[in-house]
Amino acid sequence: MLAVLNTSSACAWAEPFGDLPWPLLPVANRPLLDYWLETCSEAGIAAVQLVLGGDDAKQIEDFVRDGKRWNLEIQYTFSRPGESTENYLKSIAALWSGGLFYLGNPLFLRRRQAFKPGEFRQLEACRHDFHDEIHFLYAPTGAAAQAMLDGAPGSKLGLEQIHLHPFAIDSAASYFDLNMKMIQGEFSRYVTAGFSAKDGSSIGYNVRTPPSSQLEPPIMVGDDCRFGTLTSVGPNAIIGNHVIVDSHSELADCLILNDTYIGRNLEIRKKIVAGNRVIDPADGEMVQIEDSWLIARNRAEMRTEDLFRVSVLWIITCGLVLVQLVPFLLLCPIVLIFRTGRLARQQFHDPRTGYVYLPVFDKITPRKSVAYRLFRALSLDRFPRLLLVLGGRLFLCGQPPMRHPDDDEIIKQLRNYLPGVFCYEDYNKDSDRLVDSLWYAHIRSLFEDVKILIKALLTRLLTAGRQ
């Protein structure tokens, strides 16, 4: 049997959500296409033909790749402009002589409580059309598939035979309604990431919540999220991955998509938020917020003001190099000769060239060394990297340089990689690399960089290099 998943159709209601194509829009924090591929796997279908459109093809292909995650064999193809679904499927009839499983347009297969994955073997030929377009077609044989495409009615029960309800997503309202149904209990009928509790909550990995924040079930929180003090989240709130919610904000009966920053003192109810866009699901109206302190995409691109910030920091770096030059020339030979520390070159990710070797000072003896502690307390171990700042290879302050291959997974989630000599880790021992990197990408400014620099230098000095 061949599965054909058609992602090429246009979807006007999804355009306000940004650059994410509709097959990758999350339902309960999982892309819709993920559910489709999982259904193919559960139905015992190994061969899948994925039909791609135009501009969204690369994003979809990057998500699916070779299909091994679902134990599927993926073949990619492109749709022909203006060709109907029936004509396309008939043109590849030789490929589905053993049966056909077709999914196209935004369609979600809602599972009833009685649903069991093994029941796909009992499914009779059926077809579901919405707005005069085929959304779902199943035929166990090639002859049955041909009959269905020629207009045969198939089973009157359709997918309800196996306790599946075809839910057509044709508006922002239906998309929001589906997510609210999922958070109110239905998500437990699917394979979900993270941790699920009896109270109807699902919390992903690497989620940081201060004691003063309040999470009221049922809620769903994705991976790598950060909540500020005195925040209130829930009930019926779905929070995507890499979301930052600042202090004193309240979120309930809402859907917050991936990579979104929610500012302070905001109340969001019955809304969809995608980056700096707020969508009212009732009518699909979208409002774009220009003030990044309110709502923003927390993976911001390089901004014009960055040029001024980098220029000022380059001048500050020149001053640091002049101040550290003599102490470095005096203490570095002592550290190296007495072998209390060593200077090594290790491979890191580089935003321009891919990979780069950066100088790293390490302590190589367990015994105490006053010279080495003084060397670190004065931040002389960062002196070689300051020279790289002058050469334009690093930023004075920014995200922590990411090692290869240790931090490869973090790099994949950073749209903006801004490696700096000093970062939050230098004065915050509980710093989380991914969350703080996402935060810095959003909040970066000259004031923030100066704050990082002062705190890092003072912390390293006051802790005598132990930090």
C-alpha positions as CSV (number, residue, x, y, z in Angstrom):
1,M,0.0,0.0,0.0
2,L,1.2,3.5,-0.8
3,A,0.5,6.6,1.4
4,V,0.2,9.9,-0.4
5,L,0.5,13.0,1.8
6,N,-0.3,16.2,-0.1
7,T,1.1,19.3,1.5
8,S,1.0,21.5,-1.6
9,S,-2.4,23.0,-1.3
10,A,-2.8,26.7,-0.5
11,C,-4.2,27.7,2.9
12,A,-5.2,31.3,3.2
13,W,-6.3,31.2,6.9
14,A,-2.8,30.1,7.9
15,E,-1.0,33.1,6.3
16,P,-1.2,35.4,9.4
17,F,0.7,32.8,11.4
18,G,4.0,33.8,9.7
19,D,6.5,31.8,7.6
20,L,5.5,28.4,9.0
21,P,3.7,26.3,6.4
22,W,0.4,24.9,7.4
23,P,1.6,21.2,7.6
24,L,4.0,22.3,10.3
25,L,1.5,24.3,12.4
26,P,1.5,22.7,15.8
27,V,-1.5,20.9,17.2
28,A,-0.9,20.4,21.0
29,N,2.8,21.3,20.3
30,R,3.3,18.7,17.5
31,P,3.3,19.6,13.8
32,L,0.2,18.4,12.0
33,L,2.4,16.6,9.5
34,D,3.9,14.7,12.5
35,Y,0.5,13.2,13.2
36,W,0.0,12.2,9.6
37,L,3.3,10.4,9.5
38,E,2.6,8.7,12.8
39,T,-0.8,7.5,11.4
40,C,1.0,6.0,8.4
41,S,3.3,4.1,10.7
42,E,0.5,2.8,12.9
43,A,-1.4,1.7,9.8
44,G,1.6,-0.4,8.8
45,I,2.3,1.6,5.7
46,A,6.1,2.0,5.0
47,A,6.1,3.7,1.5
48,V,5.1,7.3,1.7
49,Q,5.0,9.8,-1.2
50,L,5.1,13.4,0.1
51,V,3.8,15.9,-2.3
52,L,5.4,19.3,-1.9
53,G,4.4,22.8,-3.0
54,G,6.6,25.7,-3.9
55,D,8.1,28.0,-1.3
56,D,7.4,25.8,1.7
57,A,9.1,22.7,0.3
58,K,12.4,23.1,2.0
59,Q,11.0,23.6,5.5
60,I,8.8,20.5,5.1
61,E,11.7,18.4,3.7
62,D,14.0,19.6,6.5
63,F,11.4,18.4,9.1
64,V,10.7,15.0,7.5
65,R,14.1,14.2,6.1
66,D,14.4,10.5,5.3
67,G,11.5,9.4,7.4
68,K,13.5,7.1,9.7
69,R,12.0,8.7,12.8
70,W,8.7,7.2,11.9
71,N,10.2,4.0,10.2
72,L,8.9,5.2,6.9
73,E,10.5,5.4,3.4
74,I,9.8,8.9,2.0
75,Q,9.7,9.8,-1.6
76,Y,9.4,13.4,-2.5
77,T,7.5,14.8,-5.5
78,F,6.1,18.2,-6.6
79,S,2.5,18.9,-7.6
80,R,1.7,20.3,-11.0
81,P,0.0,23.7,-11.0
82,G,-3.8,23.5,-11.5
83,E,-3.9,19.7,-11.4
84,S,-6.8,18.2,-9.4
85,T,-6.2,15.6,-6.7
86,E,-8.2,12.9,-8.6
87,N,-6.1,13.5,-11.8
88,Y,-2.8,13.4,-9.9
89,L,-3.7,10.1,-8.1
90,K,-4.8,8.5,-11.3
91,S,-1.6,9.5,-13.0
92,I,0.4,7.5,-10.4
93,A,-2.0,4.5,-10.4
94,A,0.8,2.1,-11.0
95,L,2.3,3.0,-7.6
96,W,-0.8,2.2,-5.6
97,S,-1.9,-1.1,-7.2
98,G,-1.6,-2.6,-3.7
99,G,-3.9,0.0,-2.0
100,L,-4.0,3.7,-1.4
101,F,-3.9,5.9,1.7
102,Y,-4.4,9.6,0.9
103,L,-4.3,12.7,3.2
104,G,-4.4,16.2,1.8
105,N,-5.4,19.7,2.9
106,P,-5.4,20.6,6.7
107,L,-7.2,17.6,8.2
108,F,-6.7,16.2,11.7
109,L,-7.8,12.6,12.6
110,R,-9.3,13.0,16.0
111,R,-9.1,9.9,18.1
112,R,-12.2,8.7,20.0
113,Q,-11.6,7.1,23.4
114,A,-12.3,3.6,21.8
115,F,-9.7,4.1,19.1
116,K,-6.9,1.5,18.8
117,P,-4.1,1.8,16.2
118,G,-4.5,-1.9,15.2
119,E,-8.0,-1.2,13.8
120,F,-6.6,0.2,10.6
121,R,-6.6,-3.4,9.3
122,Q,-10.4,-3.4,9.6
123,L,-11.0,-0.2,7.8
124,E,-13.1,-0.5,4.7
125,A,-12.7,1.8,1.6
126,C,-13.9,5.3,2.4
127,R,-13.5,8.9,1.4
128,H,-14.0,12.2,3.1
129,D,-14.4,15.4,1.1
130,F,-14.7,19.0,2.4
131,H,-15.4,22.1,0.3
132,D,-15.5,19.8,-2.7
133,E,-11.9,18.6,-2.3
134,I,-10.6,15.2,-1.2
135,H,-9.1,15.4,2.2
136,F,-8.9,11.7,3.0
137,L,-9.2,8.5,0.9
138,Y,-8.5,4.9,2.0
139,A,-8.7,1.8,-0.2
140,P,-7.2,-1.6,0.7
141,T,-6.8,-2.6,-3.0
142,G,-6.0,-0.8,-6.2
143,A,-9.4,-1.7,-7.7
144,A,-11.1,-0.2,-4.7
145,A,-9.0,3.0,-5.0
146,Q,-9.9,3.3,-8.7
147,A,-13.6,2.9,-7.8
148,M,-13.4,5.6,-5.1
149,L,-11.7,8.0,-7.5
150,D,-14.4,7.3,-10.1
151,G,-17.1,8.3,-7.6
152,A,-18.0,5.1,-5.7
153,P,-19.4,6.1,-2.2
154,G,-17.4,3.6,-0.1
155,S,-18.3,3.0,3.5
156,K,-21.0,5.3,4.9
157,L,-19.3,5.4,8.3
158,G,-16.0,6.5,6.8
159,L,-13.3,6.8,9.5
160,E,-15.8,6.4,12.2
161,Q,-15.6,2.7,11.6
162,I,-12.4,2.7,13.7
163,H,-13.4,5.5,16.0
164,L,-11.6,8.3,14.1
165,H,-13.3,11.7,13.5
166,P,-12.0,13.6,10.5
167,F,-11.6,17.2,11.6
168,A,-11.2,19.7,8.8
169,I,-9.2,22.8,9.7
170,D,-10.5,25.5,7.5
171,S,-10.1,28.7,9.6
172,A,-8.2,30.2,12.5
173,A,-11.3,29.5,14.6
174,S,-11.3,25.7,13.9
175,Y,-7.5,25.5,14.4
176,F,-7.8,27.2,17.8
177,D,-10.9,25.1,18.7
178,L,-8.9,21.9,17.9
179,N,-6.0,22.9,20.1
180,M,-8.4,23.8,23.0
181,K,-10.1,20.3,22.7
182,M,-6.6,18.7,22.8
183,I,-5.6,20.6,26.0
184,Q,-8.8,19.7,27.7
185,G,-7.9,16.0,27.6
186,E,-7.7,14.6,24.1
187,F,-3.9,15.0,23.8
188,S,-3.4,12.0,26.2
189,R,-4.7,9.8,23.3
190,Y,-1.6,10.5,21.3
191,V,2.1,10.0,21.8
192,T,3.2,13.2,23.4
193,A,6.7,14.6,24.2
194,G,7.7,15.7,27.7
195,F,6.0,14.7,30.9
196,S,2.3,14.2,31.4
197,A,0.6,14.4,34.8
198,K,-2.8,13.2,36.0
199,D,-4.1,16.7,36.3
200,G,-4.0,17.1,32.5
201,S,-0.7,18.9,32.3
202,S,2.2,18.2,29.9
203,I,5.5,19.9,30.6
204,G,8.4,19.6,28.2
205,Y,12.2,19.5,28.9
206,N,14.3,22.3,30.2
207,V,11.4,24.5,31.4
208,R,12.4,27.1,34.1
209,T,9.7,28.4,36.4
210,P,10.5,30.5,39.6
211,P,8.6,29.5,42.8
212,S,6.4,32.6,42.4
213,S,5.0,31.6,39.1
214,Q,1.6,29.8,39.0
215,L,0.8,27.0,36.5
216,E,-2.9,26.1,36.6
217,P,-3.9,22.9,34.8
218,P,-4.8,21.9,32.2
219,I,-1.8,23.3,30.4
220,M,0.8,22.2,27.9
221,V,4.3,23.6,27.9
222,G,6.9,22.8,25.2
223,D,10.7,22.5,25.5
224,D,13.2,25.2,26.5
225,C,10.7,27.7,28.0
226,R,11.3,30.3,30.6
227,F,8.7,32.0,32.9
228,G,9.3,35.2,34.8
229,T,8.4,35.9,38.4
230,L,4.7,36.2,39.4
231,T,3.5,34.8,36.0
232,S,0.2,33.0,35.8
233,V,-0.2,30.4,33.1
234,G,-3.5,28.4,32.6
235,P,-5.9,27.0,32.6
236,N,-6.3,25.8,29.0
237,A,-3.0,27.4,27.8
238,I,-0.7,25.8,25.2
239,I,2.8,27.2,25.2
240,G,5.1,26.2,22.4
241,N,8.8,25.6,22.4
242,H,11.4,28.3,23.1
243,V,8.8,30.7,24.6
244,I,9.8,33.4,27.1
245,V,7.1,34.9,29.4
246,D,8.2,37.9,31.3
247,S,7.1,38.9,34.8
248,H,3.5,39.6,35.9
249,S,1.9,38.3,32.8
250,E,-1.2,36.2,32.7
251,L,-2.0,33.6,30.0
252,A,-5.2,31.5,29.8
253,D,-7.4,30.0,27.1
254,C,-4.7,30.8,24.6
255,L,-2.2,29.3,22.1
256,I,1.3,30.6,22.1
257,L,3.4,29.3,19.2
258,N,7.1,28.6,19.1
259,D,9.8,31.2,19.5
260,T,7.6,33.9,21.0
261,Y,8.4,36.5,23.7
262,I,5.6,37.7,25.9
263,G,6.5,41.0,27.7
264,R,5.7,42.1,31.2
265,N,2.2,42.9,32.7
266,L,0.3,41.4,29.7
267,E,-3.0,39.5,29.9
268,I,-3.6,37.2,27.0
269,R,-6.9,35.3,26.7
270,K,-8.7,33.6,23.8
271,K,-5.9,34.6,21.4
272,I,-3.3,33.0,19.3
273,V,0.2,34.6,19.5
274,A,2.8,33.8,16.9
275,G,6.0,35.9,17.3
276,N,4.9,39.5,17.2
277,R,1.5,38.7,15.7
278,V,-1.7,38.4,17.7
279,I,-4.5,36.5,16.0
280,D,-8.1,36.6,17.1
281,P,-9.4,33.1,16.3
282,A,-13.0,34.3,16.2
283,D,-12.6,36.1,12.9
284,G,-8.9,35.4,12.0
285,E,-8.0,39.1,12.3
286,M,-4.3,39.6,12.8
287,V,-2.5,42.5,14.6
288,Q,1.2,42.9,14.3
289,I,3.0,44.4,17.3
290,E,5.9,46.6,16.5
291,D,7.0,47.2,20.1
292,S,9.4,44.3,20.9
293,W,9.1,44.9,24.6
294,L,5.4,43.8,24.4
295,I,5.3,40.8,22.1
296,A,8.1,39.6,19.8
297,R,9.8,36.8,18.0
298,N,12.6,35.8,20.3
299,R,14.9,34.8,17.5
300,A,15.3,38.3,16.0
301,E,17.5,38.9,13.0
302,M,20.5,41.2,13.1
303,R,19.3,44.8,13.6
304,T,20.6,48.1,12.4
305,E,21.3,49.3,15.9
306,D,23.6,46.3,16.3
307,L,26.2,48.1,14.3
308,F,26.4,51.0,16.8
309,R,26.4,48.5,19.7
310,V,29.3,46.5,18.2
311,S,31.3,49.6,17.4
312,V,31.1,50.9,20.9
313,L,32.0,47.5,22.3
314,W,35.0,47.3,20.0
315,I,36.3,50.5,21.5
316,I,35.8,49.1,25.0
317,T,37.6,46.0,23.9
318,C,40.6,48.1,22.9
319,G,40.7,49.5,26.4
320,L,40.6,46.1,28.0
321,V,43.4,44.8,25.8
322,L,45.6,47.7,26.8
323,V,44.8,47.2,30.5
324,Q,45.4,43.4,30.4
325,L,48.4,43.3,28.1
326,V,51.2,43.8,30.8
327,P,49.6,41.5,33.4
328,F,49.0,38.8,30.7
329,L,52.7,39.0,29.6
330,L,53.8,38.6,33.2
331,L,51.4,35.8,34.5
332,C,50.9,33.7,31.3
333,P,54.5,32.4,31.2
334,I,54.3,31.5,35.0
335,V,51.0,29.6,34.4
336,L,52.5,27.7,31.4
337,I,56.0,27.0,32.8
338,F,54.7,25.6,36.1
339,R,52.0,23.7,34.2
340,T,49.2,24.8,36.4
341,G,47.3,25.7,33.3
342,R,47.5,25.1,29.6
343,L,46.4,26.9,26.5
344,A,44.6,24.7,24.0
345,R,42.7,25.1,20.7
346,Q,39.3,23.6,20.7
347,Q,36.7,23.4,17.9
348,F,33.6,25.7,18.2
349,H,30.8,26.7,15.9
350,D,31.3,29.9,14.0
351,P,28.4,31.9,12.6
352,R,30.3,32.7,9.3
353,T,32.6,29.8,8.5
354,G,30.8,27.0,10.2
355,Y,33.6,25.9,12.6
356,V,36.5,27.7,14.2
357,Y,39.3,26.9,16.7
358,L,39.2,29.1,19.7
359,P,41.9,29.4,22.5
360,V,40.8,27.8,25.8
361,F,42.8,28.0,29.1
362,D,42.3,24.9,31.3
363,K,43.8,24.0,34.7
364,I,45.8,20.8,34.5
365,T,46.9,20.2,38.1
366,P,44.7,19.6,41.1
367,R,46.9,21.6,43.5
368,K,46.2,25.2,44.4
369,S,48.0,27.8,42.4
370,V,47.9,31.5,43.4
371,A,49.2,32.5,40.0
372,Y,46.5,30.6,38.1
373,R,43.7,31.9,40.4
374,L,45.0,35.5,39.9
375,F,45.2,34.8,36.2
376,R,41.5,33.9,36.1
377,A,40.4,36.5,38.6
378,L,41.8,39.2,36.3
379,S,40.1,37.5,33.3
380,L,43.5,37.1,31.6
381,D,42.4,33.7,30.4
382,R,40.0,35.6,28.0
383,F,42.8,37.8,26.7
384,P,43.4,35.8,23.5
385,R,39.7,35.9,22.7
386,L,39.7,39.7,23.2
387,L,42.2,39.8,20.3
388,L,39.6,37.9,18.2
389,V,37.0,40.6,19.0
390,L,39.4,43.2,17.6
391,G,39.6,41.0,14.5
392,G,35.8,40.7,14.2
393,R,35.7,37.0,14.9
394,L,33.9,37.3,18.3
395,F,31.6,39.7,20.1
396,L,32.7,41.1,23.4
397,C,29.5,40.1,25.1
398,G,26.9,37.7,23.7
399,Q,26.0,34.0,23.8
400,P,28.4,31.4,25.0
401,P,30.6,30.0,22.2
402,M,29.1,26.6,21.3
403,R,31.5,23.6,21.1
404,H,31.5,21.1,18.3
405,P,30.1,18.5,18.6
406,D,28.9,18.9,22.2
407,D,26.5,21.8,21.5
408,D,25.3,20.8,18.0
409,E,21.7,20.3,19.2
410,I,21.7,23.8,20.7
411,I,23.0,25.4,17.5
412,K,20.2,23.8,15.5
413,Q,17.7,25.7,17.6
414,L,19.5,29.1,17.4
415,R,18.4,31.3,14.5
416,N,20.9,34.0,15.6
417,Y,24.3,32.8,16.9
418,L,26.2,35.6,18.5
419,P,29.2,34.1,20.4
420,G,30.8,36.4,22.9
421,V,33.8,36.5,25.2
422,F,31.6,37.2,28.2
423,C,28.1,35.9,28.7
424,Y,25.5,35.1,31.4
425,E,27.4,32.0,32.4
426,D,30.2,34.1,33.8
427,Y,28.1,35.4,36.7
428,N,25.2,33.0,36.9
429,K,26.1,29.5,37.9
430,D,22.5,28.3,37.1
431,S,22.6,29.6,33.6
432,D,21.0,27.4,30.9
433,R,22.8,27.7,27.6
434,L,19.9,27.4,25.3
435,V,17.3,29.4,27.2
436,D,19.7,32.2,27.9
437,S,20.9,32.2,24.3
438,L,17.4,32.7,23.1
439,W,16.8,35.4,25.7
440,Y,20.0,37.3,24.7
441,A,19.0,37.2,21.0
442,H,15.8,39.0,21.9
443,I,17.0,41.4,24.6
444,R,20.5,42.3,23.3
445,S,21.4,45.9,23.5
446,L,24.3,48.1,24.5
447,F,22.9,48.4,28.0
448,E,22.6,44.6,28.3
449,D,26.2,44.0,27.0
450,V,27.6,46.6,29.5
451,K,25.7,44.9,32.3
452,I,27.0,41.5,31.3
453,L,30.6,42.8,31.0
454,I,30.6,44.5,34.5
455,K,28.9,41.6,36.2
456,A,31.2,39.1,34.6
457,L,34.4,40.9,35.4
458,L,33.3,41.7,39.0
459,T,32.1,38.1,39.7
460,R,35.4,36.6,38.4
461,L,37.4,39.1,40.4
462,L,35.4,38.7,43.7
463,T,35.4,34.9,43.5
464,A,39.1,34.9,42.9
465,G,38.8,33.0,39.7
466,R,36.7,30.1,41.1
467,Q,33.5,31.0,39.3
